[in-house]
Amino acid sequence: MKTETIGSFAAKTHFAALLEKAQQGTVFIVTKRGHPVAQLGPTDQRGARPRFGSAKGRVRMTVDFDAPLADMAEYEA
């Protein structure tokens, strides 16, 4: 992985280009007044998609989950 150092002003000015390079694997160390303050680079998960049905069997609802609440009786029409 290639690593580059860039100042905060230049990073702000060229952010879109930095994102493109980071997507290709370059890691940027962002500095402020010569001191490193942040790191910009590719993520570990690329395009992770949700797994539908992964909570099946974990969520339970009681039979009366949609019954009116006693506290709300005065608002019913």
C-alpha positions in Angstrom: 0.0 0.0 0.0 1.3 3.4 -1.0 1.4 6.1 1.7 1.5 9.9 1.1 1.5 12.9 3.4 -0.6 15.9 2.6 -1.4 19.1 4.4 -4.9 19.8 5.6 -5.5 22.7 3.2 -4.4 20.7 0.2 -6.5 17.8 1.4 -9.6 20.0 1.6 -8.9 21.5 -1.8 -8.4 18.2 -3.6 -10.7 15.9 -1.5 -12.5 14.3 -4.4 -9.2 13.3 -6.1 -7.9 12.0 -2.8 -11.0 9.8 -2.4 -10.4 8.3 -5.9 -6.8 7.5 -5.0 -7.8 6.1 -1.6 -10.3 3.8 -3.3 -7.4 2.5 -5.4 -5.4 1.7 -2.2 -3.4 4.9 -1.4 -3.2 5.9 2.3 -2.9 9.6 3.1 -1.6 11.0 6.3 -3.2 14.5 6.7 -1.1 17.0 8.6 -1.8 20.3 10.3 1.2 22.6 10.7 3.4 19.6 10.0 1.9 17.3 12.7 -0.1 14.3 11.6 -3.8 14.6 12.7 -5.7 12.1 10.5 -5.5 9.2 8.1 -7.5 8.7 4.9 -7.4 5.4 3.2 -9.4 2.5 1.8 -11.9 0.6 4.0 -11.8 -3.1 4.8 -15.3 -3.6 3.6 -16.0 -2.8 0.0 -19.6 -2.7 -1.0 -20.8 -4.9 1.9 -24.5 -5.7 1.4 -27.0 -6.4 4.1 -27.9 -10.0 4.6 -31.7 -10.1 4.5 -33.2 -12.5 7.0 -30.2 -12.4 9.3 -32.5 -11.5 12.3 -34.9 -14.3 11.7 -35.7 -16.0 15.0 -34.2 -13.2 17.1 -37.1 -10.8 17.1 -40.2 -11.7 19.1 -43.5 -9.8 19.5 -46.2 -10.5 22.0 -49.7 -11.1 20.8 -50.9 -7.7 22.1 -48.0 -5.6 20.7 -50.4 -3.3 18.9 -53.1 -3.0 21.6 -54.0 0.5 22.7 -52.0 1.8 25.7 -53.9 2.8 28.8 -52.0 6.1 29.0 -53.4 7.1 25.6 -57.1 6.4 26.3 -57.9 10.1 26.6 -56.7 10.8 23.1 -58.9 8.1 21.3 -61.7 9.5 19.2 
